[in-house]
């Protein structure tokens, strides 16, 4: 790579370069950085002028890194990480963004409350998305720092770029219309769902790990997974679609009851949703270790990792989570 034309490089230019290098798409990179595409392109061209090197090959169909771009990328990442560490050391860290997947995930809220107690000087902000697969894309793009969900349900290519800490076995439940034949039961045996069609998020591109868990749980039990349905956003839409289809909905025990429904734990066996704290590899933030510590502390004190004798999880989750237990 030719020698730089300047002794100083604006970190903003390096951030623009890294975003384009990771997305290989100027529009997505601009969206990730919340800047106009024109401004992003201008920053990349300025960096190329200052370094005296072409960093990308741009065509109408794709963007690829040049050899100089490949050489610059690890250095740029380290420089940006060093800047974050420097700012954090002097109390200027950006907020840590943690996705809790849904307001019903009490695990995540409890962890964040404890983490805020551990580092009151740091800002830890919650986000409420839906599904770990959707959150994983945000983690890798740098728009989120951490999330919670079923790590083993992610595609292997995603798992390879992320890390996780197993947090909890979360007992699963079934949401039933209040007039359903199983609604009077205090707990629903899995065998009682034989012949039913259960909605488990099929068709939602953000939650395939949840749908996969349902397929594994229902296999050989005579329970069908409902086909893809329009994604219901909001209580009213969820209630309307549930009334229209009559399908029970797979959930977790902490799921809040909706109008005209009841939530019943599943038993015989007790199906467990394995929940991990998930983050992108190489994450550096002064509040993140507090989140990890809070998760481990609560897992221990609340007994989140105690598995019921009749507990069930898929073999792939057993294998992956045992490494991090």
MARNU-358824 format. One record per residue (C-alpha): residue number from 1; z, y negated, x. Coordinates in Angstrom, 2 decimals, decimal comma. Layout:
+-----+---------+---------+---------+
: num :      zz :      yy :      xx :
+-----+---------+---------+---------+
: NUM :       Z :       Y :       X :
...
+-----+---------+---------+---------+
***
This chain:
+-----+---------+---------+---------+
: num :      zz :      yy :      xx :
+-----+---------+---------+---------+
:   1 :    0,00 :    0,00 :    0,00 :
:   2 :   -0,86 :   -3,44 :    1,46 :
:   3 :    2,01 :   -5,70 :    2,45 :
:   4 :    3,34 :   -7,91 :   -0,34 :
:   5 :    2,12 :  -11,48 :   -0,49 :
:   6 :    5,61 :  -12,66 :   -1,49 :
:   7 :    9,11 :  -12,01 :   -0,26 :
:   8 :   10,53 :  -11,98 :   -3,80 :
:   9 :    9,46 :   -9,99 :   -6,84 :
:  10 :   10,57 :  -11,08 :  -10,29 :
:  11 :   12,46 :   -8,15 :  -11,92 :
:  12 :   10,62 :   -8,94 :  -15,15 :
:  13 :    7,36 :   -7,99 :  -13,47 :
:  14 :    8,83 :   -4,70 :  -12,31 :
:  15 :   10,13 :   -4,00 :  -15,82 :
:  16 :    6,65 :   -4,64 :  -17,22 :
:  17 :    5,13 :   -2,28 :  -14,66 :
:  18 :    7,65 :    0,51 :  -15,34 :
:  19 :    7,16 :    0,26 :  -19,10 :
:  20 :    3,37 :    0,56 :  -18,79 :
:  21 :    3,70 :    3,33 :  -16,19 :
:  22 :    5,93 :    5,37 :  -18,49 :
:  23 :    4,02 :    4,73 :  -21,72 :
:  24 :    0,51 :    4,65 :  -20,17 :
:  25 :   -0,35 :    2,39 :  -23,07 :
:  26 :   -0,11 :   -1,42 :  -23,06 :
:  27 :    0,55 :   -1,77 :  -26,80 :
:  28 :    3,43 :    0,73 :  -26,79 :
:  29 :    4,87 :   -0,80 :  -23,62 :
:  30 :    4,76 :   -4,28 :  -25,16 :
:  31 :    6,52 :   -3,00 :  -28,27 :
:  32 :    9,16 :   -1,33 :  -26,10 :
:  33 :    9,87 :   -4,61 :  -24,29 :
:  34 :    9,58 :   -6,76 :  -27,43 :
:  35 :    6,90 :   -8,97 :  -25,85 :
:  36 :    3,32 :   -9,81 :  -26,76 :
:  37 :    0,72 :   -7,50 :  -25,25 :
:  38 :   -1,06 :  -10,48 :  -23,72 :
:  39 :    2,14 :  -11,56 :  -21,93 :
:  40 :    2,72 :   -8,01 :  -20,68 :
:  41 :   -0,82 :   -7,76 :  -19,30 :
:  42 :   -0,37 :  -11,12 :  -17,60 :
:  43 :    2,86 :   -9,93 :  -15,92 :
:  44 :    1,20 :   -6,74 :  -14,67 :
:  45 :   -1,75 :   -8,68 :  -13,24 :
:  46 :    0,64 :  -11,10 :  -11,53 :
:  47 :    2,54 :   -8,19 :   -9,95 :
:  48 :   -0,75 :   -6,71 :   -8,73 :
:  49 :   -1,67 :  -10,05 :   -7,15 :
:  50 :    1,72 :  -10,41 :   -5,47 :
:  51 :    1,57 :   -6,88 :   -4,07 :
:  52 :   -2,10 :   -7,08 :   -3,22 :
:  53 :   -2,72 :   -3,73 :   -4,90 :
:  54 :   -4,22 :   -2,37 :   -8,09 :
:  55 :   -1,56 :   -0,42 :   -9,96 :
:  56 :   -3,46 :    0,87 :  -13,00 :
:  57 :   -6,92 :    2,10 :  -13,84 :
:  58 :   -7,72 :    0,67 :  -17,26 :
:  59 :  -10,49 :    2,01 :  -19,48 :
:  60 :  -11,16 :    1,60 :  -23,18 :
:  61 :   -9,66 :    5,05 :  -23,77 :
:  62 :   -6,72 :    5,34 :  -21,41 :
:  63 :   -4,47 :    3,80 :  -18,79 :
:  64 :   -3,60 :    5,77 :  -15,63 :
:  65 :   -1,64 :    5,01 :  -12,49 :
:  66 :   -3,46 :    4,48 :   -9,21 :
:  67 :   -2,11 :    6,02 :   -6,01 :
:  68 :   -0,40 :    2,69 :   -5,25 :
:  69 :    1,07 :    2,67 :   -8,73 :
:  70 :    2,48 :    6,17 :   -8,23 :
:  71 :    4,05 :    5,05 :   -4,94 :
:  72 :    5,57 :    1,95 :   -6,50 :
:  73 :    7,12 :    3,62 :   -9,56 :
:  74 :   10,23 :    5,24 :   -7,98 :
:  75 :   10,95 :    2,07 :   -5,99 :
:  76 :   10,62 :   -0,10 :   -9,10 :
:  77 :   12,95 :    2,14 :  -11,07 :
:  78 :   15,58 :    2,03 :   -8,31 :
:  79 :   15,30 :   -1,77 :   -8,08 :
:  80 :   15,86 :   -2,17 :  -11,83 :
:  81 :   18,79 :    0,25 :  -11,79 :
:  82 :   20,33 :   -1,68 :   -8,88 :
:  83 :   19,93 :   -4,91 :  -10,84 :
:  84 :   21,70 :   -3,38 :  -13,86 :
:  85 :   24,54 :   -2,18 :  -11,61 :
:  86 :   24,86 :   -5,61 :   -9,99 :
:  87 :   25,01 :   -7,40 :  -13,34 :
:  88 :   27,48 :   -4,86 :  -14,67 :
:  89 :   29,76 :   -5,39 :  -11,67 :
:  90 :   30,05 :   -9,04 :  -12,66 :
:  91 :   30,50 :   -8,47 :  -16,35 :
:  92 :   26,92 :   -9,07 :  -17,46 :
:  93 :   25,96 :   -5,59 :  -18,61 :
:  94 :   23,68 :   -5,36 :  -21,61 :
:  95 :   25,11 :   -3,56 :  -24,66 :
:  96 :   25,08 :    0,24 :  -24,57 :
:  97 :   23,04 :    1,41 :  -27,57 :
:  98 :   24,20 :    4,70 :  -29,09 :
:  99 :   22,39 :    6,32 :  -32,01 :
: 100 :   24,61 :    8,16 :  -34,48 :
: 101 :   21,72 :    9,66 :  -36,50 :
: 102 :   23,33 :    8,79 :  -39,84 :
: 103 :   26,37 :    6,98 :  -41,24 :
: 104 :   27,78 :   10,38 :  -42,19 :
: 105 :   28,10 :   11,53 :  -38,59 :
: 106 :   31,82 :   10,99 :  -38,22 :
: 107 :   31,69 :   12,69 :  -34,82 :
: 108 :   29,65 :    9,86 :  -33,37 :
: 109 :   31,73 :    7,11 :  -34,96 :
: 110 :   34,96 :    8,63 :  -33,68 :
: 111 :   33,56 :    8,91 :  -30,17 :
: 112 :   32,45 :    5,28 :  -30,16 :
: 113 :   35,81 :    4,05 :  -31,44 :
: 114 :   37,59 :    5,86 :  -28,61 :
: 115 :   35,04 :    4,69 :  -26,02 :
: 116 :   35,54 :    1,08 :  -27,08 :
: 117 :   39,27 :    1,53 :  -26,53 :
: 118 :   38,61 :    2,83 :  -23,02 :
: 119 :   36,34 :   -0,07 :  -22,00 :
: 120 :   37,17 :   -3,01 :  -24,28 :
: 121 :   35,34 :   -5,38 :  -21,94 :
: 122 :   32,03 :   -3,60 :  -22,57 :
: 123 :   29,79 :   -3,88 :  -25,64 :
: 124 :   28,94 :   -0,54 :  -27,24 :
: 125 :   26,65 :   -0,86 :  -30,22 :
: 126 :   25,86 :    1,80 :  -32,82 :
: 127 :   22,42 :    2,48 :  -34,21 :
: 128 :   21,76 :    4,62 :  -37,28 :
: 129 :   18,52 :    6,57 :  -36,99 :
: 130 :   17,65 :    9,95 :  -38,45 :
: 131 :   17,07 :   12,95 :  -36,24 :
: 132 :   17,43 :   13,75 :  -32,56 :
: 133 :   13,71 :   14,32 :  -32,00 :
: 134 :   13,01 :   10,79 :  -33,21 :
: 135 :   15,87 :    9,43 :  -31,13 :
: 136 :   14,63 :   11,30 :  -28,04 :
: 137 :   11,44 :    9,25 :  -28,00 :
: 138 :   13,55 :    6,09 :  -28,17 :
: 139 :   15,80 :    7,36 :  -25,34 :
: 140 :   12,85 :    8,02 :  -23,06 :
: 141 :   11,32 :    4,65 :  -23,91 :
: 142 :   14,56 :    2,87 :  -22,99 :
: 143 :   15,16 :    1,51 :  -26,50 :
: 144 :   18,27 :    3,69 :  -26,90 :
: 145 :   20,80 :    4,89 :  -24,34 :
: 146 :   22,36 :    7,90 :  -26,05 :
: 147 :   22,28 :    9,88 :  -29,27 :
: 148 :   23,91 :   12,89 :  -30,93 :
: 149 :   22,27 :   16,04 :  -32,22 :
: 150 :   21,06 :   19,59 :  -31,63 :
: 151 :   19,81 :   19,57 :  -28,04 :
: 152 :   18,43 :   23,12 :  -28,15 :
: 153 :   16,19 :   22,11 :  -31,05 :
: 154 :   14,19 :   19,69 :  -28,90 :
: 155 :   10,88 :   20,66 :  -27,37 :
: 156 :   11,32 :   21,99 :  -23,78 :
: 157 :    9,30 :   19,04 :  -22,40 :
: 158 :   11,80 :   16,63 :  -23,97 :
: 159 :   14,83 :   18,62 :  -22,81 :
: 160 :   13,50 :   18,48 :  -19,26 :
: 161 :   13,71 :   14,67 :  -19,23 :
: 162 :   17,08 :   14,44 :  -20,96 :
: 163 :   20,63 :   15,60 :  -20,27 :
: 164 :   23,42 :   16,51 :  -22,66 :
: 165 :   27,11 :   17,20 :  -23,07 :
: 166 :   28,10 :   19,69 :  -25,76 :
: 167 :   30,54 :   18,01 :  -28,13 :
: 168 :   31,11 :   19,94 :  -31,33 :
: 169 :   30,46 :   22,91 :  -33,56 :
: 170 :   29,91 :   21,13 :  -36,87 :
: 171 :   30,32 :   23,39 :  -39,95 :
: 172 :   27,34 :   23,27 :  -42,28 :
: 173 :   27,35 :   22,71 :  -46,02 :
: 174 :   25,06 :   22,70 :  -49,02 :
: 175 :   24,48 :   19,73 :  -51,34 :
: 176 :   24,03 :   20,96 :  -54,91 :
: 177 :   23,13 :   19,27 :  -58,17 :
: 178 :   26,38 :   19,06 :  -60,13 :
: 179 :   24,96 :   21,38 :  -62,80 :
: 180 :   23,80 :   24,04 :  -60,29 :
: 181 :   25,04 :   27,61 :  -60,87 :
: 182 :   26,88 :   27,55 :  -57,49 :
: 183 :   28,49 :   24,12 :  -57,97 :
: 184 :   31,77 :   25,49 :  -59,45 :
: 185 :   32,48 :   27,49 :  -56,27 :
: 186 :   34,83 :   25,88 :  -53,70 :
: 187 :   32,66 :   27,37 :  -50,92 :
: 188 :   29,20 :   28,92 :  -51,11 :
: 189 :   28,55 :   32,28 :  -49,41 :
: 190 :   25,16 :   32,34 :  -47,70 :
: 191 :   24,28 :   35,42 :  -49,72 :
: 192 :   24,73 :   33,31 :  -52,85 :
: 193 :   21,71 :   31,23 :  -51,85 :
: 194 :   19,39 :   34,24 :  -51,92 :
: 195 :   16,38 :   33,41 :  -54,05 :
: 196 :   16,92 :   29,65 :  -53,64 :
: 197 :   14,60 :   27,15 :  -51,99 :
: 198 :   16,62 :   24,74 :  -49,83 :
: 199 :   15,47 :   21,38 :  -48,53 :
: 200 :   16,07 :   20,96 :  -44,78 :
: 201 :   13,97 :   17,98 :  -43,80 :
: 202 :   10,62 :   19,78 :  -43,58 :
: 203 :    7,86 :   17,30 :  -42,88 :
: 204 :   10,16 :   14,62 :  -41,43 :
: 205 :    8,76 :   14,04 :  -37,91 :
: 206 :   12,15 :   12,79 :  -36,68 :
: 207 :   14,12 :   15,92 :  -37,62 :
: 208 :   12,20 :   19,11 :  -36,74 :
: 209 :   15,25 :   20,38 :  -34,85 :
: 210 :   17,16 :   20,45 :  -38,16 :
: 211 :   14,36 :   22,23 :  -40,03 :
: 212 :   14,15 :   24,77 :  -37,20 :
: 213 :   17,89 :   25,41 :  -37,49 :
: 214 :   17,44 :   26,11 :  -41,21 :
: 215 :   14,61 :   28,58 :  -40,57 :
: 216 :   16,77 :   30,45 :  -38,05 :
: 217 :   19,76 :   30,48 :  -40,42 :
: 218 :   17,83 :   31,62 :  -43,49 :
: 219 :   15,67 :   34,27 :  -41,78 :
: 220 :   16,19 :   37,68 :  -43,41 :
: 221 :   18,55 :   36,30 :  -46,07 :
: 222 :   16,01 :   35,73 :  -48,85 :
: 223 :   16,40 :   31,94 :  -48,67 :
: 224 :   13,27 :   29,77 :  -48,46 :
: 225 :   12,93 :   26,42 :  -46,72 :
: 226 :   11,45 :   23,84 :  -49,07 :
: 227 :    7,95 :   22,64 :  -48,11 :
: 228 :    7,41 :   19,10 :  -46,81 :
: 229 :    8,31 :   16,42 :  -49,32 :
: 230 :    8,03 :   12,63 :  -49,29 :
: 231 :   10,76 :   11,20 :  -47,08 :
: 232 :   13,48 :    9,79 :  -49,34 :
: 233 :   14,94 :    6,53 :  -48,05 :
: 234 :   18,05 :    5,31 :  -49,83 :
: 235 :   20,47 :    6,95 :  -52,25 :
: 236 :   18,40 :    6,24 :  -55,36 :
: 237 :   15,23 :    7,84 :  -53,96 :
: 238 :   17,16 :   10,83 :  -52,62 :
: 239 :   18,83 :   11,34 :  -55,99 :
: 240 :   15,51 :   11,01 :  -57,83 :
: 241 :   13,69 :   13,54 :  -55,67 :
: 242 :   16,61 :   15,95 :  -55,77 :
: 243 :   16,65 :   15,77 :  -59,58 :
: 244 :   12,89 :   16,28 :  -59,65 :
: 245 :   12,82 :   19,38 :  -57,43 :
: 246 :   16,28 :   20,81 :  -58,16 :
: 247 :   16,44 :   22,06 :  -54,56 :
: 248 :   19,82 :   22,29 :  -52,84 :
: 249 :   19,94 :   20,36 :  -49,55 :
: 250 :   21,22 :   21,70 :  -46,23 :
: 251 :   23,81 :   19,34 :  -44,71 :
: 252 :   27,08 :   19,31 :  -42,75 :
: 253 :   30,62 :   19,36 :  -44,12 :
: 254 :   31,13 :   15,64 :  -43,49 :
: 255 :   28,04 :   14,67 :  -45,50 :
: 256 :   29,03 :   12,09 :  -48,16 :
: 257 :   28,64 :   13,22 :  -51,76 :
: 258 :   25,85 :   11,44 :  -53,62 :
: 259 :   25,80 :   10,64 :  -57,36 :
: 260 :   25,43 :   13,75 :  -59,55 :
: 261 :   25,86 :   16,13 :  -56,59 :
: 262 :   28,63 :   18,18 :  -54,97 :
: 263 :   28,99 :   19,18 :  -51,31 :
: 264 :   30,20 :   22,72 :  -50,65 :
: 265 :   30,92 :   24,36 :  -47,26 :
: 266 :   28,86 :   27,44 :  -46,41 :
: 267 :   30,71 :   30,67 :  -45,53 :
: 268 :   30,20 :   34,35 :  -44,74 :
: 269 :   29,24 :   33,55 :  -42,00 :
: 270 :   30,14 :   29,91 :  -41,32 :
: 271 :   26,91 :   28,37 :  -39,99 :
: 272 :   27,52 :   25,81 :  -37,27 :
: 273 :   25,37 :   22,87 :  -36,28 :
: 274 :   25,78 :   22,44 :  -32,49 :
: 275 :   26,16 :   18,73 :  -31,69 :
: 276 :   25,60 :   17,31 :  -28,21 :
: 277 :   25,76 :   13,85 :  -26,73 :
: 278 :   22,23 :   13,33 :  -25,35 :
: 279 :   20,92 :   10,75 :  -22,88 :
: 280 :   17,97 :   10,21 :  -20,57 :
: 281 :   18,37 :   11,44 :  -17,02 :
: 282 :   19,25 :    8,71 :  -14,56 :
: 283 :   20,97 :    6,49 :  -17,13 :
: 284 :   23,15 :    3,87 :  -15,42 :
: 285 :   25,51 :    1,75 :  -17,52 :
: 286 :   29,21 :    0,90 :  -16,98 :
: 287 :   30,13 :    1,90 :  -20,55 :
: 288 :   28,37 :    5,25 :  -20,59 :
: 289 :   31,00 :    7,19 :  -18,65 :
: 290 :   33,54 :    5,98 :  -21,22 :
: 291 :   31,40 :    7,49 :  -24,00 :
: 292 :   31,22 :   10,81 :  -22,12 :
: 293 :   34,97 :   10,73 :  -21,48 :
: 294 :   35,70 :    9,90 :  -25,13 :
: 295 :   33,47 :   12,75 :  -26,32 :
: 296 :   35,20 :   15,25 :  -24,03 :
: 297 :   38,66 :   13,99 :  -24,96 :
: 298 :   38,06 :   14,21 :  -28,71 :
: 299 :   36,37 :   17,60 :  -28,39 :
: 300 :   39,57 :   18,83 :  -26,77 :
: 301 :   42,18 :   17,10 :  -28,97 :
: 302 :   40,36 :   17,61 :  -32,28 :
: 303 :   39,40 :   21,22 :  -31,57 :
: 304 :   35,69 :   20,51 :  -32,02 :
: 305 :   34,75 :   23,31 :  -29,64 :
: 306 :   36,85 :   25,97 :  -31,34 :
: 307 :   34,44 :   28,38 :  -32,94 :
: 308 :   35,47 :   30,19 :  -36,14 :
: 309 :   35,56 :   33,97 :  -35,86 :
: 310 :   32,78 :   34,16 :  -38,43 :
: 311 :   30,88 :   31,23 :  -36,92 :
: 312 :   27,10 :   31,47 :  -36,44 :
: 313 :   24,74 :   29,56 :  -34,16 :
: 314 :   21,24 :   30,50 :  -32,95 :
: 315 :   20,96 :   32,45 :  -29,71 :
: 316 :   18,99 :   29,64 :  -28,03 :
: 317 :   21,81 :   27,17 :  -28,74 :
: 318 :   24,33 :   29,67 :  -27,44 :
: 319 :   22,43 :   30,01 :  -24,17 :
: 320 :   21,75 :   26,30 :  -23,60 :
: 321 :   25,16 :   25,00 :  -24,62 :
: 322 :   27,11 :   27,62 :  -22,66 :
: 323 :   25,74 :   26,08 :  -19,46 :
: 324 :   27,36 :   22,73 :  -20,34 :
: 325 :   30,48 :   24,01 :  -22,11 :
+-----+---------+---------+---------+
***
